[in-house]
């Protein structure tokens, strides 16, 4: 399949991204570059200087909402991508409405309890929708530990599944970027198998 055929196929699909930080912003950039037709992005946060070490934002965007800034940046990459943003804190009562119609949903939260809440909500209320999760990307090196695992037909995990962020083991651009791009690659793989 040539690149134009891949773009044409992927343009039919909608991908939800829950969180627009290090994982979500970089995954969204990779998906926009592959020709995904619609990206639905949800996050409540604003950009801080400390985010710039690993998130797809720029210093002149500090103080902007991540959703608005990410939309601006993605349109610079691919002006014809349809980007729908929701500047909200996701919870069990708004997840399904926010990501209604998505063919795949990417989990891109920092906190374990938010990850669990999203997965549990989607598996109970949208059980047919594939979910791609990031888990374990703090620190540096240890490339051989970063992997992909298919848990079942609708749940996929990317990362080393063990390295938690801390003051001594911070989130840095290289490993976060690897996992974000791995998530995007899993999304593309799922969608390329869909009609």
MOVEN-V942845 format. One record per residue. N is the residue number from 0. PHI is phi in degrees with one decimal (NA if undefined). Layout:
# MOVEN-V942845
n:N phi:PHI
n:N phi:PHI
This chain:
# MOVEN-V942845
n:0 phi:NA
n:1 phi:-82.2
n:2 phi:-56.1
n:3 phi:-63.4
n:4 phi:-70.2
n:5 phi:-64.5
n:6 phi:-57.5
n:7 phi:-61.2
n:8 phi:-65.6
n:9 phi:-68.5
n:10 phi:-65.5
n:11 phi:-81.2
n:12 phi:-108.7
n:13 phi:-121.6
n:14 phi:-121.9
n:15 phi:-94.1
n:16 phi:-127.5
n:17 phi:-95.1
n:18 phi:112.2
n:19 phi:-121.9
n:20 phi:-91.2
n:21 phi:-60.6
n:22 phi:-68.5
n:23 phi:-63.4
n:24 phi:-68.1
n:25 phi:-74.3
n:26 phi:-64.4
n:27 phi:-60.2
n:28 phi:-62.4
n:29 phi:-64.5
n:30 phi:-68.7
n:31 phi:-61.1
n:32 phi:-66.1
n:33 phi:-85.3
n:34 phi:98.8
n:35 phi:-54.4
n:36 phi:-71.2
n:37 phi:-136.2
n:38 phi:-116.9
n:39 phi:-109.6
n:40 phi:-116.9
n:41 phi:-126.5
n:42 phi:-165.1
n:43 phi:-106.4
n:44 phi:-87.6
n:45 phi:-111.9
n:46 phi:-77.1
n:47 phi:-118.5
n:48 phi:-54.4
n:49 phi:-65.9
n:50 phi:-76.4
n:51 phi:-69.2
n:52 phi:-74.6
n:53 phi:-151.6
n:54 phi:-109.4
n:55 phi:-82.1
n:56 phi:-136.2
n:57 phi:-126.1
n:58 phi:-59.3
n:59 phi:-76.3
n:60 phi:-99.8
n:61 phi:-56.8
n:62 phi:96.6
n:63 phi:-75.6
n:64 phi:-68.2
n:65 phi:-62.7
n:66 phi:-64.6
n:67 phi:-64.5
n:68 phi:-64.5
n:69 phi:-66.0
n:70 phi:-58.6
n:71 phi:-58.2
n:72 phi:-69.5
n:73 phi:-69.0
n:74 phi:-65.6
n:75 phi:-67.3
n:76 phi:-76.1
n:77 phi:-144.0
n:78 phi:-58.7
n:79 phi:-93.9
n:80 phi:-74.7
n:81 phi:-86.6
n:82 phi:-118.3
n:83 phi:-112.7
n:84 phi:-115.0
n:85 phi:-131.0
n:86 phi:-89.9
n:87 phi:-143.2
n:88 phi:-89.5
n:89 phi:-70.9
n:90 phi:-150.4
n:91 phi:-56.6
n:92 phi:-86.4
n:93 phi:-118.3
n:94 phi:-62.7
n:95 phi:-65.0
n:96 phi:-68.4
n:97 phi:-61.6
n:98 phi:-105.9
n:99 phi:-56.4
n:100 phi:86.1
n:101 phi:-74.0
n:102 phi:-83.3
n:103 phi:-147.2
n:104 phi:-125.0
n:105 phi:-103.2
n:106 phi:-89.6
n:107 phi:-140.9
n:108 phi:-93.7
n:109 phi:-85.1
n:110 phi:-90.7
n:111 phi:-58.2
n:112 phi:-67.4
n:113 phi:-71.7
n:114 phi:-58.5
n:115 phi:-60.7
n:116 phi:-60.8
n:117 phi:-64.6
n:118 phi:-61.6
n:119 phi:-61.8
n:120 phi:-64.3
n:121 phi:-66.4
n:122 phi:-68.5
n:123 phi:-88.4
n:124 phi:-104.4
n:125 phi:-134.1
n:126 phi:-63.6
n:127 phi:-86.8
n:128 phi:-87.0
n:129 phi:-63.7
n:130 phi:-124.5
n:131 phi:-111.2
n:132 phi:-114.2
n:133 phi:-106.6
n:134 phi:-150.7
n:135 phi:88.9
n:136 phi:-147.3
n:137 phi:-71.7
n:138 phi:85.2
n:139 phi:-148.8
n:140 phi:62.7
n:141 phi:52.1
n:142 phi:-56.8
n:143 phi:-66.2
n:144 phi:-84.4
n:145 phi:-79.3
n:146 phi:-145.9
n:147 phi:-121.6
n:148 phi:-140.1
n:149 phi:-92.1
n:150 phi:-83.4
n:151 phi:-154.5
n:152 phi:-66.1
n:153 phi:-127.6
n:154 phi:-131.5
n:155 phi:-131.1
n:156 phi:-121.5
n:157 phi:-123.1
n:158 phi:132.9
n:159 phi:-92.1
n:160 phi:59.6
n:161 phi:-144.1
n:162 phi:-80.4
n:163 phi:-94.0
n:164 phi:-69.3
n:165 phi:-154.7
n:166 phi:-61.5
n:167 phi:-84.8
n:168 phi:-133.8
n:169 phi:-76.9
n:170 phi:-80.6
n:171 phi:-122.0
n:172 phi:-52.9
n:173 phi:-59.8
n:174 phi:-70.6
n:175 phi:-61.7
n:176 phi:-63.7
n:177 phi:-60.8
n:178 phi:-67.5
n:179 phi:-60.7
n:180 phi:-72.2
n:181 phi:-65.7
n:182 phi:-59.3
n:183 phi:-61.3
n:184 phi:-64.7
n:185 phi:-64.8
n:186 phi:-57.8
n:187 phi:-61.1
n:188 phi:-60.4
n:189 phi:-61.2
n:190 phi:-70.4
n:191 phi:-67.0
n:192 phi:-91.1
n:193 phi:-90.1
n:194 phi:-91.8
